[in-house]
């Protein structure tokens, strides 16, 4: 796991930015609830957003928790909330402490790292429900948010009317499931894709970046997108194309994915949208994001290695979710993508076997329907809110056919266009 050493002064958390507040000014339904000072945190105002639906659905209010940790709620998901309101869904999204509108204390200073604890994040959600006068709600979370949602079920079970987990994260130990799937597909398989990956590794490609690009391309567009990218990379590596001084390929598509991977897991910071510098404390200390390499090819534990020295060592998870979930006595929907390499479908399938009232819904998608197929997620939430969740497994074809929207939904089309353009130039 990551060492306990902290970063240098240059790695200190950034001061709060005024940008999120300016951008959020026209956003409908932004509200705040005061969070009291504790031994680990100063008093601060927690932001959340609740947009009134256009026509009231008969179901319970829905709390939607995005992934990360690091993703904001107020700014990135305006269209998601608008689409939810159009469907009669009463959606609440909390701005995670340490991010955007919930980043600063009453004196305008960034919250301390000591305030970054999962149980406090979960109790923030309960405070939002109290502020809104909601006794019970549907608790939904995507990726990291699914861990928060399930943790809410452990800590506040009497307030859960139902639950939806999108791209289920259950335990730091599930990294072994992730490793096994990645290596089965891209190292051990008797396929052109695996052969290309092995050849690139032999040629000295950075394993961390290679994994990140392979994972992103596969989750976004499957083999149809990934195989041409690998062929182009091999073409460049064997002298068919020039490289930049930094050693990066002149392939715009590969270069774009490489830059995205290298920054997204290191120093990316977009105020109000993605801020990892504070909440990374949770990722490393409580969820085991630090490197724990096994020495084999394409190890996903190295993904966050560039920032490991800025955060503490893994101290243990706050909950034993696989054990606790056996006591969940509310309706549970597990939404999983067939190409999800970060939280593989095997995790959701395992959970579905242990929860009494669980419905497993598998769709053609990568990681996080909230980011890449939100209309499918909204359809599932609508079914759950009306008590119709058992119809969902038979509707997987309908979910796959819904238009693709979301923060990354347009990327596959752009990347495929780029790979075809590059192929045409080579021919």
N, C-alpha and C positions, 0 to 999 in steps of 0.2 A: 504494500500500500504506500501511499504518498508519505514522504518524510514530514516530520513536524516542523521543519524550518519554514519561516515566513520569508516573503520576498523582500527586496530592498525597498528604499523609500520611493523609487521610481515605479514600484508595483503597487503603491498604496491605492486604496479605493478612490475613485474620482469623486469630486464634490457634486452635489445635486445640480442638475441642469434645469434652467427655467423653461426649456423647450417643451417638455411634456405638458406643463400647465397651459402654455400658450396654444398648443395644438389641440388640447382637450376642451378648450373654452366652448367650441360649438357642439361638442358631443352631447347628445341627449341623455339625461338620466344619471349623470355623475353625482354621487353623494359621498359623504364621509362619516366615519364613526370614530370617536376618540378612543384610543387605546391607552390604558393607564401605564404609568411607570412601574417597572418591576425591578428585581435585583439585577437582571441582565439587559434591560432595555429602558431607554427614556420614554416619556410620554410622546406619542405622535398621533397624527391623523391618518387613518387608513382609508383609502379611496376604494370605491366600488361603483358599479354602474348597473342600473336596472331600467330597462326600457319597456314601457307599457306596450303590451301586445295590441295589435289592431283589432282583433276579435278574441275575446277571452276563451282559451281552451279550458275544458273542464278539469284538467289535471292539476297536479301540484306545481308550485314554482320549481325552477331548475337552477341549480348552482353549477356553472361550467368552469372548470379549472384547467387552464392550458398547461403546456409542458415546460421543459427546461431542465432544472430551474433557470430562470433568467428571462423568460418571455413576459412582457407586459400583458395586460388585459384590456385596458380602456381604449388604447389607440389601435392595436393590430386587428381587432375583431369587430369593427363597426358594421361591416357588411354581414357578418355572421349574425349579429344581434338583430339587424334589420330583417334578414331572412327569417329568423326565428319569430320576430314579432308578426310578420306577415302570415305565419302559420298558427298564430294564436298561442305561442309558447312564451311563458313568462320567465325570461332568462336573466340571471344575476351573475355578474363576473366581478371578482374581487381582484384589485391590483395588489399583487403579492408584496409583502413587506420587503423593503430593500430595493424596490424597482419603481421607476417612474413617479407617479403621484403619491406613492407610499414609501418613497426612499428616505425622506428627511424627517428629523424630529421637529419639535415646536420651535427650536432655535435656528432651524434651517441647515443643520448639519446632517451628513449621512448617518444613518443608524449604525451603531457599532456591530462588529461581527458577532459579539455575544448575543445580539438580539435575533440572530439567524438560527432558529431551532424549529424543527418540524411541528412539535407539539404547539408552539406558539402560532405558527401559520394556521394550524387546524382550529385553534381557539379563536383566531381572527375570523374565520368563516362563521363560527358560532355567534360571534359578536355582530356580524352582518345580519344574520337571521334574526337576532334579538332586536336590532335596530329597525328592521322591517316588520317586526311583529309576526314572524313566520315560525310556527311550531315545528313543522316537518317539511322537508323538501326532497326532491330528487337530487342526488349528489352525483355529478358526472365529472370525469377527469380524463385527460389525454396524456399518455406517456408518464412523465413525472407527476402530472396532475392526477393520474390514476392511483399513484401511491398515496398522494394527499387525500384523495376521495376515500380510499379504503381505510386510511388511518382515521379519517373523520368517523367512519363507521365503527371503528374500535373505540374511539374516545367519546363519541356522542351517538350511540346507537339509537336512542329514543327519538332522534331528530331526523332519521332517514326514512323517507317514504318509498324510496327505490334508488337504484344505483346503476350507472352505466360507466364501464371502464373501456376506454378506447386505447388500444395498444398497451396492454396491461403490463405494468411494472410491479413485480411482487417482492423481489428480494435481490440483494447484491449478489447472492449465490447464483442467480440466473445468468450471470455472465458465462457460465459453462454451457448453457443452452445456446447462447449467442455464438460463442466460439465454435461449437460443434456444427451449427448450421452453416456458418460462413466457410468453414474448412471443407465441409461436405460439398458445397456448391462450387467453390472457387479454387480449391487446392487438390482435393482427392478425386474429383469427378473425372470421368473419361470424356471430356468435352473440349471443344475449341476454346471456350472461355477459360477453363481451368488451365489448359496448356499455355495460353497467352499470359495468364497471371504468373505461372511458374517461370516462364521465360523472362518476363520483366523483373521478377525477383532475382533471378540468376544474373541479370544484367546490372543489378545494383540499384534498382528503383527503391526509393524510400518506402519501407513497408507500411508505415503509418499513413502516409499520403495516398499510397496505392489503395489501401483498404478503404480510406475515406471516399476516394473517387469511385471505386467499384461499388461500394455500398450505396452512395448517392445515386449513381446512374441506374443501378438495378432497382432500387426502390422507386425511383421516379418513372422509369420506362421499361424495366425488365430487360431480357436478353436482346430485344430488338434495338435498344439504345446502347447497351453495354458492349456488345461484340464489336460493332464498328469503331467505338472509341478505343478499345484495346488494339484493334488492327492498326489504327492510325498511330497509336503510341509506339507500337513495335516498328512501324515504318519509320518513324522519326529516330527511334533508338538505333536502328541499323543503318543510319546514314541516308535515309530517304527524305529527311527533312532537317532543317537547321534548328539549333536550339539557342535560347537566349543565354546571356552570360550567367544567369542564375541556374542554368541547367534545365529550365522549363521548356516544354515543347512549344513550338509556335502554333500548335493546334488551338484555335480560340476556345473550342468546347472543352478540351481537357484542361487548358489553362484556367478557364472560368471555374470549373469544378475544383481544381487544385487550390486555387486562391480561396474559394469558399470554405473548403475543408480546413485549410491551414489557419484561417482567421476565426472561423466559427468555434473552434475548439481551443482558441488561445486568447486573442485580445479584442475580439469584436465587441463594440459597445455603441449601441444606437439608443440614446435616451428615450425611454418610454416604450421602446419596442423590444430591445434585448439588452439586458444589463446583468452580467455574470459576476462582476467583481465582488459583490457582497454575498449573494446567495450561493456562490460557489462553496461557501463554508458548509452549507447543508449538503451539497453534492458530494464533497469529499469526506466530511466528518461523519455523516449519517447514512450515506448511500453508497460509499465505497467507489467513487469515481476515479480514485487514484490508481496509478499503474501497479499491476500485480502480474507481470509477464510470466508466461510459462515456457518461453524460449522457442516456441513453434511459430510457423508462418501466419501472417495476417491475424495478429492478436488484438482484439478490440480493446483490451485493457490499456493499450498505449494511446488511445484516442486523445485523452486529456493530459498526456505526459508533459507537454510544453508548459503547462501552468501548475504542475503538481507542487512545486516548491513554494507557491503562494498560499497554500492552504494546509490545514492540519491533517494528520493521519486519520484513517478510518477508525472510529471509536465504537462502532456498532450501531445497528439499526434501532430506531425507537420502538418498533413493533415487529412481531413475528406474524406477518400478514398471512402466509399460507395456513398457519394453525388457526389464527383468529377468524379467517373467512369461513371456516366450517360452521361457525355460529351465526353467520349472517342470515337473518330470517325475513329479509325483504326481497322483492323482485330484483334480479341482477341481470343486466345485459352486458355481454362481453363482445365487443366489436374488434375484429382483428383483420389485418391485411395479409393476403397470400404472399406478398413480397417483403414483409416486414423483417428486417435483419437486426433491428435493435431490441425489439421486444417480440421475438418470434411467436408465431401462432401456437406453438407447443405450450407456451406458458398459459395462455387463455384456455386451451383445451384441458390442461391439467386442473386449472381452477374450476372449470365448468363441471368436472366430475366430483368436486367436493362440496359445492354450495347447493343447498336443497332446491332453490327456485332460480336456477341460472339458465339463461338462454345464450347459446353461442352463435354468433353471426359472423361468417367469414366472407369477405369481399375481395375483389381484385384490386389491390392497393398496396402501397408501401407502408411507411410508418406514419401514424397519426392522421386519422381521417379529418380531424379538426383543421389540419393544415392543408391537406391535399384533396379531401372529398367531403367538405362540410355538409353538403346536401344529404348525403347518405347518413351522416351523424344526426342531422336534424330529423330525418325521417324516423330513425330509430328512437330518438328522444320523444317524438310525438307518439309513437306506438306505446312506449313505456309510460308516458304521462296519462294515457287513456286506458292503461291496463291491457293493452293488446300486444304485448311484447312477444308472446308465443307465436305470432304470425310472422315474425321477422325471418327465421331461417328459410322459409319458403319464398321469401321476397329478395333473396340475394341477387337474382337476375335484374330485378327492378332497381336495386341499389346501384349495381354496376352500371346501369344505363343512364343514371341521372347525370346531368351536366357536371363537369369537374370545375370547381371553383376553389378558392382558398389561397393562402399565402404563397404556396409553391405549385399550384395546380397548372399554371401556364408554362412552367419550365420544361416539361418533357417535349412539348411541341417545338419550343425554341431550340432545344438541344438536338432533336432529331433533324430539324432543318439545317442546323450547323454541321452535323456529321455528313449529311447528304451533300452539302456545298463543298466540304473538304474532300469528299470522295470524288466529286466531279472534277475538282481541280487536279487531283492526282492522276485521273484517267487521261 
